[in-house]
Amino acid sequence: MTTDNLDTPSVTELVEAAEEITDLPARFRLDGRRYVVLGGGRGMGRHTSHSLAQLGARVVVVDSEQERADAVAAEIGDAAVARVVDATNDKEMSAFATDIGSIDGVVDVIGIARYEALLDVSEADWMWEHDIVLRHAWLAVRHFGRRLAQQGRGTLTFVASVSGLSSAPGHGAYGVFKAGLVSLVRTAAVELGPSGVRVNAVAPGFVLTPRMADVLDEAQLENSRAGAPLTRLTTPSDIAAGITFLVSDLAAAITGQTLVIDAGATSSYPYRMGGSDSSPADE
């Protein structure tokens, strides 16, 4: 008789354990945890930083500009600190990941869209979009993924886009690199899963940020609202709620997934967002 499997639960024991009713509110709480929010100084990053803190987490608000990071950290209070890091710089990200101390996860909200047809995108614009959409995400996986894997736990959560899941004229490099981000999430989830690290993303459609309010007129905003089955505009708080769910223990069995948050817009045809048919915008 071998004793190799004496500590391994039987199928019956596993089923019995699975039948236990869990405390769902407790699984949503983030008390005692610490998260890094890349791009936390404005928009969806600001709302995500607040959401994490409201559920009990301590937050490191990271932005490329000190003033923005400081402002959000001050809004949150003692549960937050501000840091300035160029998330597209390998050396800075490496040093940051080394010096930050113990963390439970990273949320990467960085991304800016430039809409231009593929045939019109210059090499400089192509590389700029690569860096601002995909490079920082790869660096987050590279440096923080390694650290979390060594801990044997943690989450990496990214902001993709509906532009990376379906195509539209004029989305050029932005859509290509958001699609790459979705693939990065899947690959990282497969590679880091055995170490206890979960990797997911949310994919917003049109999000009503101050930036979007500045570039779209009332008619375009109304077209976006009317084009969604829920006949409403998606807000930064909606995106933050999805991110918070994915980092919590409520999503303990979820990895490698991209959660679409767009008020149902991509479920309808024609697809109308951002002011015209088939023209999504998320940041």
C-alpha positions as CSV (number, residue, x, y, z in Angstrom):
1,M,0.0,0.0,0.0
2,T,1.4,3.4,-1.0
3,T,1.1,6.5,1.1
4,D,1.8,9.0,-1.7
5,N,-1.8,10.2,-1.9
6,L,-2.8,10.2,1.7
7,D,-3.1,14.0,1.8
8,T,-5.0,14.3,-1.5
9,P,-8.7,14.8,-1.0
10,S,-11.0,12.2,-2.5
11,V,-13.6,13.1,-5.1
12,T,-16.3,12.7,-2.4
13,E,-14.5,15.1,-0.1
14,L,-14.0,17.7,-2.9
15,V,-17.7,17.5,-3.8
16,E,-18.8,17.9,-0.2
17,A,-16.5,20.9,0.2
18,A,-18.0,22.4,-3.0
19,E,-21.5,22.1,-1.6
20,E,-20.7,24.4,1.3
21,I,-22.5,27.8,1.1
22,T,-19.9,30.6,0.9
23,D,-20.1,34.1,2.3
24,L,-20.3,36.1,-1.0
25,P,-20.0,39.6,0.6
26,A,-16.8,38.5,2.3
27,R,-15.4,37.2,-0.9
28,F,-15.9,40.6,-2.5
29,R,-14.0,42.4,0.2
30,L,-10.4,43.4,-0.3
31,D,-9.4,44.1,3.3
32,G,-5.7,43.8,4.0
33,R,-4.8,43.7,0.3
34,R,-2.6,46.1,-1.7
35,Y,-3.0,46.9,-5.4
36,V,-1.0,48.9,-7.9
37,V,-3.2,50.9,-10.4
38,L,-1.2,51.9,-13.5
39,G,-2.8,55.0,-15.0
40,G,-4.7,55.6,-11.7
41,G,-4.5,59.4,-12.0
42,R,-7.6,60.0,-14.1
43,G,-10.7,58.6,-15.8
44,M,-11.2,54.9,-15.3
45,G,-8.0,54.6,-13.3
46,R,-9.2,57.1,-10.8
47,H,-12.5,55.4,-10.4
48,T,-10.8,52.0,-10.0
49,S,-8.5,53.3,-7.4
50,H,-11.4,54.6,-5.4
51,S,-13.4,51.3,-5.8
52,L,-10.5,49.2,-4.6
53,A,-10.0,51.4,-1.6
54,Q,-13.8,51.4,-0.8
55,L,-13.6,47.6,-0.5
56,G,-10.8,47.8,2.0
57,A,-7.6,47.7,-0.1
58,R,-4.6,49.9,0.0
59,V,-3.8,51.5,-3.4
60,V,-0.7,52.7,-5.1
61,V,-1.9,55.3,-7.6
62,V,0.6,55.4,-10.4
63,D,0.6,58.0,-13.1
64,S,3.0,59.7,-15.5
65,E,2.3,63.0,-13.9
66,Q,2.9,63.7,-10.2
67,E,0.0,66.2,-9.9
68,R,-2.6,63.7,-11.1
69,A,-1.4,60.9,-8.9
70,D,-1.2,63.1,-5.8
71,A,-4.7,64.4,-6.4
72,V,-6.3,60.9,-6.5
73,A,-4.3,59.7,-3.6
74,A,-5.4,62.8,-1.6
75,E,-9.1,62.1,-2.5
76,I,-8.8,58.5,-1.2
77,G,-6.9,59.4,1.9
78,D,-4.6,57.2,4.1
79,A,-5.3,54.1,2.1
80,A,-3.5,55.5,-1.0
81,V,0.0,56.6,-2.0
82,A,1.1,58.2,-5.2
83,R,3.9,57.2,-7.5
84,V,5.2,58.5,-10.8
85,V,6.4,55.8,-13.2
86,D,6.8,55.7,-17.0
87,A,5.0,52.4,-17.5
88,T,6.4,52.1,-21.0
89,N,10.0,52.2,-19.7
90,D,11.5,48.8,-19.0
91,K,14.1,50.0,-16.5
92,E,11.5,52.1,-14.6
93,M,9.0,49.3,-14.4
94,S,11.7,46.8,-13.3
95,A,12.8,49.1,-10.5
96,F,9.3,49.9,-9.5
97,A,8.3,46.2,-9.3
98,T,11.4,45.5,-7.2
99,D,10.9,48.4,-4.8
100,I,7.2,48.4,-4.3
101,G,7.0,45.7,-1.6
102,S,4.3,43.1,-1.2
103,I,1.3,43.5,-3.4
104,D,-1.8,41.4,-4.3
105,G,-2.3,42.6,-7.8
106,V,-1.8,45.1,-10.6
107,V,-4.5,46.9,-12.5
108,D,-3.3,48.5,-15.8
109,V,-5.7,51.1,-17.1
110,I,-3.3,52.9,-19.4
111,G,-4.4,53.6,-23.0
112,I,-5.1,56.4,-25.4
113,A,-6.8,56.0,-28.8
114,R,-5.8,57.6,-32.0
115,Y,-8.2,56.7,-34.8
116,E,-6.7,56.6,-38.2
117,A,-6.9,54.2,-41.2
118,L,-4.2,51.6,-41.4
119,L,-3.0,52.9,-44.8
120,D,-2.6,56.4,-43.3
121,V,-0.7,55.4,-40.0
122,S,2.9,56.7,-40.0
123,E,5.6,54.5,-38.5
124,A,6.0,57.0,-35.6
125,D,2.3,56.9,-34.8
126,W,2.3,53.1,-35.1
127,M,5.1,52.8,-32.5
128,W,3.5,55.4,-30.3
129,E,0.2,53.5,-30.2
130,H,2.1,50.2,-29.6
131,D,3.8,51.7,-26.5
132,I,0.7,53.4,-25.1
133,V,-1.6,50.4,-25.6
134,L,0.5,47.2,-25.5
135,R,4.1,47.7,-24.4
136,H,3.2,48.7,-20.9
137,A,0.9,45.7,-20.5
138,W,3.7,43.4,-21.5
139,L,6.1,45.1,-19.1
140,A,3.5,44.7,-16.3
141,V,3.2,41.0,-17.1
142,R,7.0,40.7,-17.3
143,H,7.9,42.3,-14.1
144,F,4.9,42.0,-11.8
145,G,3.8,38.6,-13.2
146,R,7.1,37.2,-12.1
147,R,6.8,38.7,-8.6
148,L,3.2,37.5,-8.1
149,A,4.2,34.0,-9.4
150,Q,6.9,33.9,-6.8
151,Q,4.4,34.8,-4.1
152,G,2.1,32.1,-5.4
153,R,-1.0,34.3,-5.7
154,G,-2.2,37.6,-7.2
155,T,-4.1,39.2,-10.1
156,L,-3.2,41.1,-13.2
157,T,-6.1,43.0,-14.7
158,F,-6.0,45.1,-17.9
159,V,-8.3,47.4,-19.9
160,A,-8.7,46.1,-23.4
161,S,-11.4,47.4,-25.7
162,V,-14.3,46.3,-28.0
163,S,-12.0,47.6,-30.7
164,G,-9.8,44.6,-30.0
165,L,-12.7,42.2,-30.3
166,S,-14.2,43.5,-33.5
167,S,-13.1,45.8,-36.3
168,A,-14.2,49.2,-37.5
169,P,-12.9,51.7,-40.1
170,G,-10.3,54.1,-38.8
171,H,-9.3,52.1,-35.8
172,G,-5.9,51.3,-37.3
173,A,-3.1,50.6,-34.9
174,Y,-5.4,51.0,-31.8
175,G,-7.6,48.1,-32.7
176,V,-4.6,45.9,-33.7
177,F,-2.8,46.5,-30.4
178,K,-5.9,46.1,-28.3
179,A,-6.4,42.7,-30.0
180,G,-2.9,41.9,-29.0
181,L,-3.7,42.9,-25.4
182,V,-6.5,40.4,-25.4
183,S,-4.1,37.7,-26.6
184,L,-1.5,38.7,-24.0
185,V,-4.1,38.2,-21.3
186,R,-4.9,34.7,-22.5
187,T,-1.2,33.7,-22.8
188,A,-0.3,35.2,-19.5
189,A,-3.2,33.4,-17.8
190,V,-2.1,30.0,-19.2
191,E,1.5,30.5,-18.2
192,L,0.9,32.1,-14.7
193,G,-2.1,30.0,-13.7
194,P,-0.2,27.1,-12.2
195,S,1.5,29.7,-9.9
196,G,-1.8,30.9,-8.6
197,V,-1.9,34.1,-10.6
198,R,-5.1,35.1,-12.4
199,V,-5.0,37.4,-15.5
200,N,-8.1,39.0,-17.0
201,A,-9.3,42.1,-18.8
202,V,-12.3,44.3,-19.3
203,A,-13.3,45.5,-22.7
204,P,-15.1,48.8,-22.6
205,G,-17.1,50.3,-25.4
206,F,-17.8,54.0,-25.4
207,V,-17.1,55.3,-21.9
208,L,-18.4,58.8,-20.8
209,T,-15.1,60.3,-19.6
210,P,-14.4,64.0,-19.5
211,R,-12.1,63.5,-22.5
212,M,-15.0,62.0,-24.6
213,A,-17.3,64.8,-23.5
214,D,-14.8,67.3,-24.9
215,V,-14.4,65.6,-28.3
216,L,-18.0,64.6,-29.0
217,D,-21.1,66.8,-29.4
218,E,-24.5,66.3,-27.9
219,A,-25.8,64.5,-31.1
220,Q,-23.0,62.1,-31.1
221,L,-23.4,61.3,-27.4
222,E,-27.1,60.7,-28.0
223,N,-26.3,58.4,-30.9
224,S,-24.1,56.4,-28.6
225,R,-26.7,56.1,-25.9
226,A,-29.5,55.2,-28.4
227,G,-27.3,52.6,-30.1
228,A,-26.9,50.5,-26.9
229,P,-29.6,48.0,-26.0
230,L,-29.7,49.4,-22.5
231,T,-30.1,52.9,-23.9
232,R,-27.5,54.3,-21.6
233,L,-23.9,55.5,-21.6
234,T,-21.2,53.5,-19.9
235,T,-19.4,55.3,-17.1
236,P,-16.0,55.0,-15.6
237,S,-17.7,53.6,-12.4
238,D,-19.1,50.8,-14.5
239,I,-15.7,49.8,-15.7
240,A,-14.2,50.1,-12.2
241,A,-17.0,47.8,-10.9
242,G,-16.0,45.1,-13.5
243,I,-12.4,45.4,-12.6
244,T,-13.1,45.2,-8.9
245,F,-15.1,42.0,-9.5
246,L,-12.3,40.4,-11.4
247,V,-9.6,41.1,-8.8
248,S,-11.9,39.9,-5.9
249,D,-12.3,36.3,-4.7
250,L,-15.8,36.3,-6.4
251,A,-13.8,35.7,-9.6
252,A,-11.5,33.1,-8.1
253,A,-12.2,30.6,-10.9
254,I,-11.9,33.2,-13.7
255,T,-8.7,33.7,-15.7
256,G,-7.8,34.4,-19.3
257,Q,-11.1,36.2,-19.9
258,T,-12.1,39.6,-21.3
259,L,-15.3,41.0,-19.8
260,V,-17.2,43.3,-22.3
261,I,-18.8,46.3,-20.6
262,D,-20.6,48.3,-23.2
263,A,-24.3,48.5,-22.3
264,G,-24.9,45.7,-24.8
265,A,-23.8,47.8,-27.9
266,T,-21.7,45.1,-29.5
267,S,-24.6,42.7,-29.2
268,S,-26.7,44.7,-31.7
269,Y,-26.5,45.4,-35.4
270,P,-25.7,48.0,-36.7
271,Y,-23.1,48.7,-34.0
272,R,-23.4,52.4,-33.1
273,M,-21.1,54.0,-30.6
274,G,-18.9,57.1,-30.5
275,G,-21.1,59.1,-32.9
276,S,-21.4,56.8,-35.9
277,D,-22.0,53.3,-37.0
278,S,-19.2,50.9,-36.2
279,S,-17.1,53.5,-34.5
280,P,-16.3,52.6,-30.8
281,A,-14.3,54.7,-28.5
282,D,-13.3,53.7,-25.0
283,E,-11.1,56.3,-23.5
